[in-house]
Amino acid sequence: MCARASEPARTKTTARGIQAASRRFVAPAGRARREPSGLAPATARARTGARFSVRQAFGVGRVVLAVAGVVALLGYFDYVLGFATFAVYNYFSYFTVLTGMGAVVAFVAGAVVAFRRAVDPPWLDWFRLLITTYIIVSGIVFLTIVIQSSSRDYTIEVPWSSQLLHFWIPGIALLDWLTDAGKARLPWKTTAWVMLVPGLWGAFTLARGALVGWYPYFFLDPAQVSGPLETLLYSLVAVALFTGIAAVLTATSRLSPRPWRRIPAAVAAATAE
């Protein structure tokens, strides 16, 4: 009886051992299957949500910039209406005004994309790069003209609308570009397009100025410069500014992305494992 009693005991113990062993080996597999669909996605969603909150902040900032641009354009139009010699159609001949309008479009498009996507499409950042380059150059040129006027016999007023258009909006747009981790990696050939708009505008302005006798900027007016060579010199300086700033902005888009932009890729790789 002792021999028969010990055999069932060993049988039950062995069965319980096998079941316990099977549970030990099956449970980790179950947990491994549950973690990617549970904890890991929750972590990914939390981190992605934090990243999207940054993108949404950029979207809000761009909406504010767009509103500021519209207000500045309207305020500047109201300001120049006060000049007796001002013609309404001349308002749209200023490079600053035209690029300011383009900037409003770029800010609105950038805000919409920032609210809906984590990364900008290349076409948007191509457009943003050109617009940011144009408004920065406009600000630099205007600042140079203001400084030069102090050493001559005339003074240039800088109303609040002009300050917004030439200084504040370009500066904040540059900050937006440099700190935006969601912009696309642009190719160097993007800089080849930067002179298209200024070239067309310059040709039109010179042709129109010869017909109507009015130029938006003094360095384009033959009566206010020493000759064609001075106009050419100013034009070459402008070309250097356009291409140089566009190259710097392109280079910054090709830098390594910010840490919060790499988080989703890292989480996805960990989940796939």
C-alpha positions as CSV (number, residue, x, y, z in Angstrom):
1,M,0.0,0.0,0.0
2,C,2.9,2.3,0.7
3,A,4.1,1.7,-2.8
4,R,0.7,2.2,-4.4
5,A,0.0,5.3,-2.2
6,S,3.2,7.0,-3.2
7,E,2.6,6.6,-6.9
8,P,-0.5,8.7,-7.0
9,A,1.2,11.3,-4.9
10,R,4.0,11.5,-7.3
11,T,1.5,11.6,-10.2
12,K,-0.5,14.6,-8.7
13,T,2.7,16.4,-7.9
14,T,4.1,15.9,-11.3
15,A,0.8,17.1,-12.9
16,R,0.7,20.2,-10.7
17,G,4.4,20.8,-11.6
18,I,3.7,20.5,-15.3
19,Q,0.8,22.9,-15.0
20,A,2.7,25.4,-13.0
21,A,5.6,25.2,-15.5
22,S,3.3,25.6,-18.4
23,R,1.8,28.7,-16.7
24,R,5.3,30.1,-16.1
25,F,6.2,29.8,-19.7
26,V,2.8,30.8,-21.2
27,A,2.3,33.9,-19.0
28,P,5.4,35.8,-20.1
29,A,4.4,35.2,-23.7
30,G,0.9,36.5,-23.0
31,R,2.4,39.6,-21.3
32,A,4.7,40.1,-24.2
33,R,1.8,40.1,-26.5
34,R,-0.3,42.4,-24.3
35,E,2.4,45.0,-23.7
36,P,2.7,46.3,-27.2
37,S,-1.0,46.8,-27.4
38,G,-1.3,48.2,-23.9
39,L,1.5,49.9,-22.0
40,A,3.8,50.7,-25.0
41,P,1.0,52.4,-27.1
42,A,-0.1,54.3,-24.0
43,T,3.4,55.6,-23.6
44,A,3.7,56.3,-27.3
45,R,0.4,58.2,-27.2
46,A,1.4,60.2,-24.2
47,R,4.7,61.2,-25.8
48,T,3.1,61.8,-29.1
49,G,0.5,64.0,-27.4
50,A,3.3,66.0,-25.8
51,R,4.9,66.5,-29.2
52,F,1.6,67.5,-30.8
53,S,1.0,70.0,-28.1
54,V,4.3,71.7,-29.2
55,R,3.1,71.6,-32.8
56,Q,-0.2,73.1,-31.8
57,A,1.6,75.9,-30.0
58,F,3.5,76.7,-33.2
59,G,0.1,76.7,-35.0
60,V,-1.3,79.3,-32.6
61,G,1.8,81.4,-33.0
62,R,1.5,81.4,-36.8
63,V,-2.2,82.4,-36.5
64,V,-1.1,85.3,-34.4
65,L,1.6,86.2,-36.9
66,A,-1.0,86.1,-39.8
67,V,-3.3,88.4,-37.9
68,A,-0.4,90.8,-37.1
69,G,0.6,90.8,-40.8
70,V,-2.9,91.7,-41.9
71,V,-3.1,94.5,-39.2
72,A,0.3,95.8,-40.3
73,L,-0.6,95.9,-44.0
74,L,-3.8,97.7,-43.3
75,G,-2.1,100.1,-40.9
76,Y,0.7,100.8,-43.4
77,F,-1.8,101.5,-46.2
78,D,-3.6,103.9,-43.9
79,Y,-0.3,105.6,-43.1
80,V,0.8,106.1,-46.8
81,L,-2.7,107.5,-47.6
82,G,-1.7,110.6,-45.7
83,F,0.9,111.6,-48.3
84,A,-0.5,114.0,-50.9
85,T,1.6,112.5,-53.7
86,F,0.6,108.9,-52.9
87,A,-1.1,106.8,-55.5
88,V,-3.0,103.7,-54.4
89,Y,-1.6,101.5,-57.1
90,N,1.9,102.3,-56.0
91,Y,1.2,100.6,-52.7
92,F,1.3,97.2,-54.3
93,S,4.7,98.0,-55.9
94,Y,6.6,97.8,-52.7
95,F,8.5,94.5,-52.3
96,T,7.7,94.6,-48.5
97,V,4.0,94.8,-49.2
98,L,4.0,92.0,-51.7
99,T,6.1,89.7,-49.5
100,G,4.0,90.7,-46.5
101,M,0.9,89.4,-48.3
102,G,2.8,86.2,-49.1
103,A,3.8,85.9,-45.5
104,V,0.2,86.0,-44.3
105,V,-0.6,83.1,-46.7
106,A,2.5,81.2,-45.5
107,F,1.6,81.7,-41.8
108,V,-2.0,80.5,-42.3
109,A,-0.9,77.5,-44.3
110,G,1.8,76.7,-41.7
111,A,-0.8,77.0,-38.9
112,V,-3.3,74.6,-40.6
113,V,-0.6,72.0,-41.2
114,A,0.8,72.4,-37.6
115,F,-2.7,71.6,-36.2
116,R,-3.2,68.6,-38.4
117,R,0.3,67.0,-39.0
118,A,3.4,66.3,-37.0
119,V,5.8,67.1,-39.9
120,D,5.5,69.7,-42.6
121,P,5.2,68.6,-46.3
122,P,8.3,69.7,-48.3
123,W,6.3,72.1,-50.5
124,L,5.1,74.1,-47.4
125,D,8.6,74.6,-46.0
126,W,9.9,75.4,-49.5
127,F,7.3,78.2,-49.6
128,R,8.1,79.2,-46.0
129,L,11.8,79.4,-46.7
130,L,11.3,81.7,-49.6
131,I,8.9,84.0,-47.8
132,T,11.1,84.1,-44.6
133,T,14.1,85.0,-46.8
134,Y,12.2,87.8,-48.5
135,I,10.8,89.5,-45.4
136,I,14.2,89.3,-43.6
137,V,15.9,90.9,-46.6
138,S,13.2,93.6,-46.7
139,G,13.9,94.3,-43.1
140,I,17.6,94.5,-43.6
141,V,17.3,96.8,-46.6
142,F,14.8,99.1,-44.9
143,L,17.0,99.3,-41.8
144,T,19.9,100.3,-44.0
145,I,17.9,103.0,-45.7
146,V,16.8,104.4,-42.3
147,I,20.4,104.5,-41.0
148,Q,21.6,106.1,-44.2
149,S,18.9,108.8,-44.1
150,S,20.2,110.0,-40.7
151,S,23.5,111.1,-42.5
152,R,21.6,112.9,-45.3
153,D,19.2,115.8,-45.6
154,Y,16.0,113.8,-45.1
155,T,14.4,111.7,-42.3
156,I,12.4,108.5,-42.7
157,E,9.5,108.0,-40.3
158,V,9.0,104.5,-39.0
159,P,5.4,104.1,-37.9
160,W,4.2,101.1,-35.9
161,S,2.9,99.4,-39.0
162,S,6.3,99.7,-40.7
163,Q,8.0,98.4,-37.5
164,L,5.7,95.3,-37.6
165,L,6.3,94.6,-41.3
166,H,10.1,95.2,-41.4
167,F,11.3,94.2,-37.9
168,W,8.9,92.3,-35.6
169,I,7.3,89.9,-38.0
170,P,10.5,88.9,-39.8
171,G,12.3,88.4,-36.5
172,I,9.5,86.2,-35.1
173,A,9.2,84.3,-38.4
174,L,12.9,83.6,-38.2
175,L,12.6,82.3,-34.7
176,D,9.6,80.2,-35.8
177,W,11.8,78.6,-38.5
178,L,14.8,78.0,-36.3
179,T,12.9,76.4,-33.4
180,D,10.4,74.3,-35.5
181,A,11.3,70.6,-35.2
182,G,8.5,69.6,-37.7
183,K,10.0,71.2,-40.8
184,A,11.0,69.1,-43.7
185,R,14.6,68.5,-44.7
186,L,15.1,70.7,-47.8
187,P,17.6,70.0,-50.6
188,W,20.2,72.6,-51.4
189,K,18.7,73.1,-54.9
190,T,15.9,75.0,-53.0
191,T,18.1,78.1,-52.9
192,A,18.2,78.2,-56.7
193,W,14.6,79.4,-56.6
194,V,15.1,82.3,-54.2
195,M,15.9,84.9,-56.9
196,L,12.9,84.1,-59.1
197,V,10.5,86.5,-57.4
198,P,13.0,89.3,-56.7
199,G,14.2,89.1,-60.3
200,L,10.7,89.3,-61.8
201,W,9.8,92.1,-59.4
202,G,13.0,94.1,-60.2
203,A,12.5,93.8,-64.0
204,F,8.8,94.9,-63.6
205,T,9.7,97.8,-61.3
206,L,12.5,99.1,-63.6
207,A,10.2,98.9,-66.6
208,R,7.3,100.5,-64.9
209,G,9.4,103.2,-63.3
210,A,10.7,104.2,-66.7
211,L,7.1,104.7,-67.8
212,V,5.5,106.4,-64.8
213,G,8.6,108.1,-63.3
214,W,8.2,106.5,-59.9
215,Y,10.3,103.9,-58.1
216,P,9.5,102.3,-54.7
217,Y,13.2,102.5,-53.5
218,F,15.8,105.2,-54.1
219,F,18.5,102.9,-55.4
220,L,16.4,101.9,-58.3
221,D,15.7,105.5,-59.4
222,P,18.3,106.8,-61.9
223,A,17.7,110.3,-60.6
224,Q,18.7,109.5,-57.0
225,V,21.9,107.4,-57.8
226,S,25.1,108.3,-59.5
227,G,24.4,106.0,-62.4
228,P,23.6,102.5,-63.5
229,L,26.7,101.1,-61.8
230,E,25.5,102.2,-58.3
231,T,22.1,100.5,-59.0
232,L,24.0,97.4,-60.1
233,L,26.0,97.5,-57.0
234,Y,22.9,97.6,-54.8
235,S,21.4,94.8,-56.8
236,L,24.4,92.6,-56.3
237,V,24.3,93.2,-52.5
238,A,20.6,92.3,-52.6
239,V,21.4,89.1,-54.5
240,A,24.1,88.2,-51.9
241,L,21.6,88.8,-49.1
242,F,18.9,86.7,-50.7
243,T,21.1,83.7,-51.5
244,G,23.0,83.9,-48.3
245,I,20.0,83.9,-46.0
246,A,18.2,81.2,-48.1
247,A,21.3,79.0,-47.8
248,V,21.4,79.5,-44.0
249,L,17.8,78.6,-43.6
250,T,18.2,75.6,-45.9
251,A,21.2,74.4,-43.8
252,T,19.1,74.7,-40.5
253,S,16.4,72.5,-42.1
254,R,19.0,69.8,-42.7
255,L,20.3,69.7,-39.1
256,S,19.4,66.7,-36.8
257,P,15.8,66.8,-35.6
258,R,15.1,67.8,-32.0
259,P,14.8,65.0,-29.4
260,W,11.0,65.2,-29.2
261,R,10.8,64.6,-32.9
262,R,12.8,61.3,-32.5
263,I,10.6,60.0,-29.7
264,P,7.8,58.4,-31.9
265,A,10.4,56.6,-34.0
266,A,12.2,55.2,-31.0
267,V,8.9,54.1,-29.4
268,A,7.8,52.5,-32.7
269,A,11.1,50.6,-32.9
270,A,10.8,49.4,-29.3
271,T,7.2,48.2,-29.9
272,A,8.2,46.3,-33.1
273,E,10.7,44.3,-31.1
